[in-house]
């Protein structure tokens, strides 16, 4: 049987869906992270290979019968990254249509079904992506955790550590983020933050996981936690605003899709983001994508062969 594959690849996990040529989902599975910028080429190749081959086998299909594959993954927004991942897929035996794009485009496809829209993703990293009514595309942010990813879980987590250390120094007033982040990463002394943050084998998701601690501290009434979350919402709003401007949709009834762990798990950030966006763009419709966008990737794969 001929089929297509759609993969939603994130910085923490990836989801694959296989569908027949009528768009019926046959199987959906999860795997590891596939962000080529943060995981490294060999790790991403191994993750993709296992994810694709094991899922195809589970569905009792043959790899050579794949008519099209779309991978929307964090870290694949540029031509060089797309070329590398495309070579991975070809090496696995898939020779037909191979579409490699960023994770935001498949989020838009998941919700708008090919129509104009904006996607703002705030997971381990952050990015905004827009597709205009005439097919024009804009990409905002997504520059990685060192020089970008504002409003992301990593951003929130690293700001929590900074706040904890300023509190420890006495540069700022007390915040519950000091004891709570220490407990979360299992350290006894604030000076151990240095070893935690600067060790060679640290991965982004370890710091991103502290976003939930900030949310817990906010719910306890911690002012610094609220300040960090407000700033995160503002940064995500700026991503959305710039994308809307980029496709010239300021006066349109545009759909904005909010996706990623920050929007899903942190109600306060999502609500503040919605407030800022609807105040600026009253015609905008904001939808939260609660699941993965692998079906959006499937839709793009199907479109490529029709």
DAVENGI-V975905 format. One record per residue. N is the residue number from 1. RES is the residue in three letters. PHI is phi in degrees with one decimal (NA if undefined). D_FIRST is the distance of its C-alpha to the first C-alpha in Angstrom with 1 decimal. Layout:
n->N res->RES phi->PHI d_first->D_FIRST
n->N res->RES phi->PHI d_first->D_FIRST
This chain:
n->1 res->UNK phi->NA d_first->0.0
n->2 res->UNK phi->-82.0 d_first->3.8
n->3 res->UNK phi->-158.2 d_first->6.5
n->4 res->UNK phi->-128.8 d_first->10.2
n->5 res->UNK phi->-123.2 d_first->12.9
n->6 res->UNK phi->-126.6 d_first->16.5
n->7 res->UNK phi->-126.5 d_first->19.4
n->8 res->UNK phi->-101.3 d_first->22.9
n->9 res->UNK phi->-102.3 d_first->25.1
n->10 res->UNK phi->-114.5 d_first->28.6
n->11 res->UNK phi->-82.7 d_first->31.8
n->12 res->UNK phi->-117.7 d_first->31.7
n->13 res->UNK phi->-149.6 d_first->28.1
n->14 res->UNK phi->-131.9 d_first->24.5
n->15 res->UNK phi->-128.1 d_first->21.7
n->16 res->UNK phi->-116.5 d_first->18.0
n->17 res->UNK phi->-126.9 d_first->15.5
n->18 res->UNK phi->-113.9 d_first->11.7
n->19 res->UNK phi->-133.2 d_first->10.5
n->20 res->UNK phi->-76.1 d_first->7.8
n->21 res->UNK phi->-74.5 d_first->9.1
n->22 res->UNK phi->-94.5 d_first->11.8
n->23 res->UNK phi->92.7 d_first->13.2
n->24 res->UNK phi->-77.1 d_first->12.8
n->25 res->UNK phi->-72.9 d_first->13.4
n->26 res->UNK phi->-93.5 d_first->11.4
n->27 res->UNK phi->-157.2 d_first->14.0
n->28 res->UNK phi->-133.7 d_first->17.1
n->29 res->UNK phi->-137.7 d_first->19.2
n->30 res->UNK phi->-115.7 d_first->22.5
n->31 res->UNK phi->-148.4 d_first->24.0
n->32 res->UNK phi->-80.7 d_first->27.1
n->33 res->UNK phi->-70.2 d_first->28.7
n->34 res->UNK phi->-133.1 d_first->27.3
n->35 res->UNK phi->-88.0 d_first->30.4
n->36 res->UNK phi->-65.4 d_first->31.1
n->37 res->UNK phi->-75.6 d_first->34.7
n->38 res->UNK phi->-101.8 d_first->35.6
n->39 res->UNK phi->-96.9 d_first->33.5
n->40 res->UNK phi->92.4 d_first->33.7
n->41 res->UNK phi->-62.8 d_first->31.2
n->42 res->UNK phi->-65.4 d_first->30.6
n->43 res->UNK phi->-66.7 d_first->30.2
n->44 res->UNK phi->-64.7 d_first->27.6
n->45 res->UNK phi->-59.4 d_first->25.6
n->46 res->UNK phi->-63.9 d_first->25.7
n->47 res->UNK phi->-64.6 d_first->24.8
n->48 res->UNK phi->-63.4 d_first->21.8
n->49 res->UNK phi->-60.6 d_first->20.6
n->50 res->UNK phi->-64.1 d_first->20.9
n->51 res->UNK phi->-60.9 d_first->19.5
n->52 res->UNK phi->-71.0 d_first->16.2
n->53 res->UNK phi->-65.1 d_first->15.8
n->54 res->UNK phi->-68.9 d_first->16.9
n->55 res->UNK phi->-73.6 d_first->14.7
n->56 res->UNK phi->-61.6 d_first->11.4
n->57 res->UNK phi->-65.0 d_first->12.8
n->58 res->UNK phi->-62.0 d_first->13.9
n->59 res->UNK phi->-84.9 d_first->10.5
n->60 res->UNK phi->58.3 d_first->9.4
n->61 res->UNK phi->-115.7 d_first->7.0
n->62 res->UNK phi->-112.0 d_first->8.0
n->63 res->UNK phi->-59.2 d_first->10.3
n->64 res->UNK phi->-73.2 d_first->10.1
n->65 res->UNK phi->-89.5 d_first->6.6
n->66 res->UNK phi->-72.4 d_first->8.7
n->67 res->UNK phi->-82.7 d_first->10.0
n->68 res->UNK phi->-162.8 d_first->13.0
n->69 res->UNK phi->-136.2 d_first->15.0
n->70 res->UNK phi->-120.7 d_first->18.3
n->71 res->UNK phi->-116.4 d_first->20.8
n->72 res->UNK phi->-107.3 d_first->24.0
n->73 res->UNK phi->-135.3 d_first->26.4
n->74 res->UNK phi->-59.5 d_first->30.2
n->75 res->UNK phi->91.0 d_first->31.8
n->76 res->UNK phi->-125.2 d_first->29.5
n->77 res->UNK phi->-90.0 d_first->31.4
n->78 res->UNK phi->-121.1 d_first->32.8
n->79 res->UNK phi->-59.0 d_first->31.7
n->80 res->UNK phi->-63.7 d_first->32.6
n->81 res->UNK phi->-65.2 d_first->30.7
n->82 res->UNK phi->-64.4 d_first->27.6
n->83 res->UNK phi->-62.9 d_first->27.9
n->84 res->UNK phi->-63.4 d_first->28.1
n->85 res->UNK phi->-66.4 d_first->25.1
n->86 res->UNK phi->-61.3 d_first->23.0
n->87 res->UNK phi->-65.0 d_first->24.2
n->88 res->UNK phi->-57.4 d_first->23.1
n->89 res->UNK phi->-65.4 d_first->19.5
n->90 res->UNK phi->-62.3 d_first->19.6
n->91 res->UNK phi->-67.0 d_first->21.1
n->92 res->UNK phi->-83.9 d_first->18.2
n->93 res->UNK phi->106.6 d_first->16.0
n->94 res->UNK phi->-91.2 d_first->14.5
n->95 res->UNK phi->-113.2 d_first->15.9
n->96 res->UNK phi->-84.7 d_first->14.7
n->97 res->UNK phi->-66.7 d_first->16.4
n->98 res->UNK phi->-124.6 d_first->18.3
n->99 res->UNK phi->-113.8 d_first->20.6
n->100 res->UNK phi->-115.8 d_first->23.3
n->101 res->UNK phi->-143.3 d_first->25.8
n->102 res->UNK phi->-79.8 d_first->28.3
n->103 res->UNK phi->-69.3 d_first->27.6
n->104 res->UNK phi->-71.9 d_first->29.7
n->105 res->UNK phi->-64.6 d_first->27.6
n->106 res->UNK phi->-74.3 d_first->24.6
n->107 res->UNK phi->-66.0 d_first->27.2
n->108 res->UNK phi->-61.7 d_first->28.3
n->109 res->UNK phi->-62.2 d_first->24.9
n->110 res->UNK phi->-62.1 d_first->24.4
n->111 res->UNK phi->-99.1 d_first->27.5
n->112 res->UNK phi->-89.2 d_first->28.4
n->113 res->UNK phi->56.3 d_first->25.0
n->114 res->UNK phi->97.1 d_first->26.0
n->115 res->UNK phi->-87.3 d_first->29.7
n->116 res->UNK phi->-63.9 d_first->32.7
n->117 res->UNK phi->179.4 d_first->33.4
n->118 res->UNK phi->-122.7 d_first->34.8
n->119 res->UNK phi->-117.5 d_first->33.3
n->120 res->UNK phi->-119.5 d_first->35.7
n->121 res->UNK phi->-108.7 d_first->34.3
n->122 res->UNK phi->-130.1 d_first->36.8
n->123 res->UNK phi->-114.4 d_first->35.3
n->124 res->UNK phi->-59.1 d_first->36.5
n->125 res->UNK phi->-116.5 d_first->37.1
n->126 res->UNK phi->-144.8 d_first->37.5
n->127 res->UNK phi->-163.3 d_first->36.4
n->128 res->UNK phi->-125.8 d_first->36.4
n->129 res->UNK phi->-143.0 d_first->34.2
n->130 res->UNK phi->-130.6 d_first->34.7
n->131 res->UNK phi->-122.2 d_first->32.9
n->132 res->UNK phi->-82.8 d_first->35.4
n->133 res->UNK phi->-68.2 d_first->35.2
n->134 res->UNK phi->-103.4 d_first->35.3
n->135 res->UNK phi->89.2 d_first->32.5
n->136 res->UNK phi->-67.3 d_first->35.0
n->137 res->UNK phi->-127.3 d_first->34.2
n->138 res->UNK phi->-133.0 d_first->36.5
n->139 res->UNK phi->-127.1 d_first->36.2
n->140 res->UNK phi->-122.8 d_first->39.1
n->141 res->UNK phi->77.3 d_first->39.9
n->142 res->UNK phi->73.8 d_first->37.4
n->143 res->UNK phi->-89.7 d_first->40.0
n->144 res->UNK phi->92.5 d_first->39.6
n->145 res->UNK phi->-70.5 d_first->41.8
n->146 res->UNK phi->-79.5 d_first->44.8
n->147 res->UNK phi->-115.3 d_first->45.4
n->148 res->UNK phi->-155.9 d_first->43.4
n->149 res->UNK phi->60.9 d_first->41.1
n->150 res->UNK phi->-60.9 d_first->43.8
n->151 res->UNK phi->83.9 d_first->43.3
n->152 res->UNK phi->-78.7 d_first->40.5
n->153 res->UNK phi->-64.4 d_first->40.6
n->154 res->UNK phi->-63.2 d_first->41.9
n->155 res->UNK phi->-57.7 d_first->44.5
n->156 res->UNK phi->-63.6 d_first->45.7
n->157 res->UNK phi->-64.9 d_first->45.8
n->158 res->UNK phi->-69.7 d_first->47.8
n->159 res->UNK phi->-66.4 d_first->50.1
n->160 res->UNK phi->-65.0 d_first->50.7
n->161 res->UNK phi->-65.9 d_first->51.8
n->162 res->UNK phi->-59.9 d_first->54.0
n->163 res->UNK phi->-64.5 d_first->55.6
n->164 res->UNK phi->-61.2 d_first->56.2
n->165 res->UNK phi->-71.8 d_first->57.9
n->166 res->UNK phi->-65.9 d_first->60.1
n->167 res->UNK phi->-64.2 d_first->61.1
n->168 res->UNK phi->-60.4 d_first->62.0
n->169 res->UNK phi->-69.3 d_first->64.1
n->170 res->UNK phi->92.4 d_first->65.8
n->171 res->UNK phi->-74.8 d_first->64.7
n->172 res->UNK phi->-134.6 d_first->63.3
n->173 res->UNK phi->-68.7 d_first->64.0
n->174 res->UNK phi->-62.5 d_first->62.4
n->175 res->UNK phi->-136.7 d_first->58.7
n->176 res->UNK phi->-64.9 d_first->56.8
n->177 res->UNK phi->-64.8 d_first->54.1
n->178 res->UNK phi->-63.9 d_first->56.3
n->179 res->UNK phi->-68.6 d_first->56.2
n->180 res->UNK phi->-72.0 d_first->52.8
n->181 res->UNK phi->-71.0 d_first->51.0
n->182 res->UNK phi->-61.6 d_first->53.0
n->183 res->UNK phi->-65.8 d_first->51.9
n->184 res->UNK phi->-62.7 d_first->48.3
n->185 res->UNK phi->-98.4 d_first->48.2
n->186 res->UNK phi->61.6 d_first->50.7
n->187 res->UNK phi->-120.7 d_first->53.7
n->188 res->UNK phi->-99.9 d_first->57.3
n->189 res->UNK phi->-128.5 d_first->59.0
n->190 res->UNK phi->-55.7 d_first->58.1
n->191 res->UNK phi->-66.5 d_first->58.7
n->192 res->UNK phi->-73.6 d_first->55.7
n->193 res->UNK phi->-58.1 d_first->53.5
n->194 res->UNK phi->-61.2 d_first->54.2
n->195 res->UNK phi->-63.6 d_first->52.7
n->196 res->UNK phi->-64.4 d_first->49.7
n->197 res->UNK phi->-74.7 d_first->49.0
n->198 res->UNK phi->-98.7 d_first->49.8
n->199 res->UNK phi->-68.2 d_first->48.3
n->200 res->UNK phi->-67.7 d_first->46.0
n->201 res->UNK phi->-95.0 d_first->43.0
n->202 res->UNK phi->-67.9 d_first->42.9
n->203 res->UNK phi->-117.8 d_first->39.6
n->204 res->UNK phi->-57.7 d_first->39.5
n->205 res->UNK phi->-64.7 d_first->38.0
n->206 res->UNK phi->-65.4 d_first->41.2
n->207 res->UNK phi->-76.6 d_first->43.3
n->208 res->UNK phi->-60.3 d_first->40.8
n->209 res->UNK phi->-65.0 d_first->41.0
n->210 res->UNK phi->-73.9 d_first->44.7
n->211 res->UNK phi->-59.3 d_first->43.8
n->212 res->UNK phi->-68.1 d_first->43.6
n->213 res->UNK phi->-67.2 d_first->47.2
n->214 res->UNK phi->-63.5 d_first->48.4
n->215 res->UNK phi->-62.5 d_first->47.0
n->216 res->UNK phi->-64.2 d_first->48.8
n->217 res->UNK phi->-65.5 d_first->52.0
n->218 res->UNK phi->-59.9 d_first->51.8
n->219 res->UNK phi->-66.1 d_first->51.6
n->220 res->UNK phi->-84.2 d_first->54.7
n->221 res->UNK phi->96.5 d_first->56.5
n->222 res->UNK phi->-71.6 d_first->56.5
n->223 res->UNK phi->-68.8 d_first->57.5
n->224 res->UNK phi->-66.6 d_first->56.1
n->225 res->UNK phi->-61.5 d_first->52.6
n->226 res->UNK phi->-63.1 d_first->52.8
n->227 res->UNK phi->-60.4 d_first->53.9
n->228 res->UNK phi->-63.8 d_first->50.9
n->229 res->UNK phi->-68.1 d_first->48.4
n->230 res->UNK phi->-62.1 d_first->50.2
n->231 res->UNK phi->-63.9 d_first->50.0
n->232 res->UNK phi->-62.0 d_first->46.3
n->233 res->UNK phi->-62.1 d_first->45.7
n->234 res->UNK phi->-63.8 d_first->47.9
n->235 res->UNK phi->-64.7 d_first->46.0
n->236 res->UNK phi->-69.3 d_first->42.6
n->237 res->UNK phi->-62.4 d_first->44.4
n->238 res->UNK phi->-62.9 d_first->45.5
n->239 res->UNK phi->-58.4 d_first->41.9
n->240 res->UNK phi->-63.2 d_first->40.9
n->241 res->UNK phi->-59.5 d_first->44.0
n->242 res->UNK phi->-67.8 d_first->43.6
n->243 res->UNK phi->-67.3 d_first->40.0
n->244 res->UNK phi->-60.6 d_first->41.1
n->245 res->UNK phi->-63.8 d_first->43.9
n->246 res->UNK phi->-63.9 d_first->41.7
n->247 res->UNK phi->-103.5 d_first->39.6
n->248 res->UNK phi->56.6 d_first->42.8
n->249 res->UNK phi->-114.5 d_first->41.8
n->250 res->UNK phi->-59.0 d_first->45.1
n->251 res->UNK phi->-107.2 d_first->45.9
n->252 res->UNK phi->-93.4 d_first->42.4
n->253 res->UNK phi->-86.0 d_first->40.7
n->254 res->UNK phi->-85.3 d_first->38.3
n->255 res->UNK phi->-93.1 d_first->35.7
n->256 res->UNK phi->-114.4 d_first->36.2
n->257 res->UNK phi->-101.1 d_first->33.6
n->258 res->UNK phi->-101.8 d_first->35.1
n->259 res->UNK phi->-136.3 d_first->32.8
n->260 res->UNK phi->110.6 d_first->33.3
n->261 res->UNK phi->-61.2 d_first->35.3
n->262 res->UNK phi->-64.7 d_first->38.7
n->263 res->UNK phi->-68.0 d_first->38.0
n->264 res->UNK phi->-73.9 d_first->36.3
n->265 res->UNK phi->-94.7 d_first->38.9
n->266 res->UNK phi->-115.1 d_first->42.0
n->267 res->UNK phi->-60.5 d_first->43.1
n->268 res->UNK phi->-62.0 d_first->46.3
n->269 res->UNK phi->-61.9 d_first->44.6
n->270 res->UNK phi->-62.2 d_first->42.1
n->271 res->UNK phi->-64.1 d_first->44.9
n->272 res->UNK phi->-66.3 d_first->47.2
n->273 res->UNK phi->-60.3 d_first->44.4
n->274 res->UNK phi->-63.0 d_first->43.9
n->275 res->UNK phi->-58.8 d_first->47.7
n->276 res->UNK phi->-63.9 d_first->48.1
n->277 res->UNK phi->-71.7 d_first->45.2
n->278 res->UNK phi->-70.9 d_first->46.2
n->279 res->UNK phi->-67.9 d_first->49.8
n->280 res->UNK phi->-78.1 d_first->49.0
n->281 res->UNK phi->-129.9 d_first->46.3
n->282 res->UNK phi->-62.6 d_first->47.0
n->283 res->UNK phi->-85.9 d_first->44.2
n->284 res->UNK phi->-71.3 d_first->41.5
n->285 res->UNK phi->-111.0 d_first->39.0
n->286 res->UNK phi->-107.1 d_first->38.1
n->287 res->UNK phi->-123.0 d_first->35.0
n->288 res->UNK phi->-96.7 d_first->34.3
n->289 res->UNK phi->-87.3 d_first->30.7
n->290 res->UNK phi->-83.3 d_first->30.8
n->291 res->UNK phi->-101.0 d_first->27.3
n->292 res->UNK phi->-89.0 d_first->25.2
n->293 res->UNK phi->-113.5 d_first->23.7
n->294 res->UNK phi->-63.6 d_first->20.2
n->295 res->UNK phi->-71.5 d_first->19.1
n->296 res->UNK phi->-65.2 d_first->21.3
n->297 res->UNK phi->-65.3 d_first->19.5
n->298 res->UNK phi->-61.4 d_first->16.2
n->299 res->UNK phi->-61.5 d_first->18.1
n->300 res->UNK phi->-67.8 d_first->19.3
n->301 res->UNK phi->-61.9 d_first->16.0
n->302 res->UNK phi->-63.5 d_first->14.8
n->303 res->UNK phi->-61.9 d_first->18.2
n->304 res->UNK phi->-69.0 d_first->18.0
n->305 res->UNK phi->-110.0 d_first->15.3
n->306 res->UNK phi->-104.4 d_first->17.0
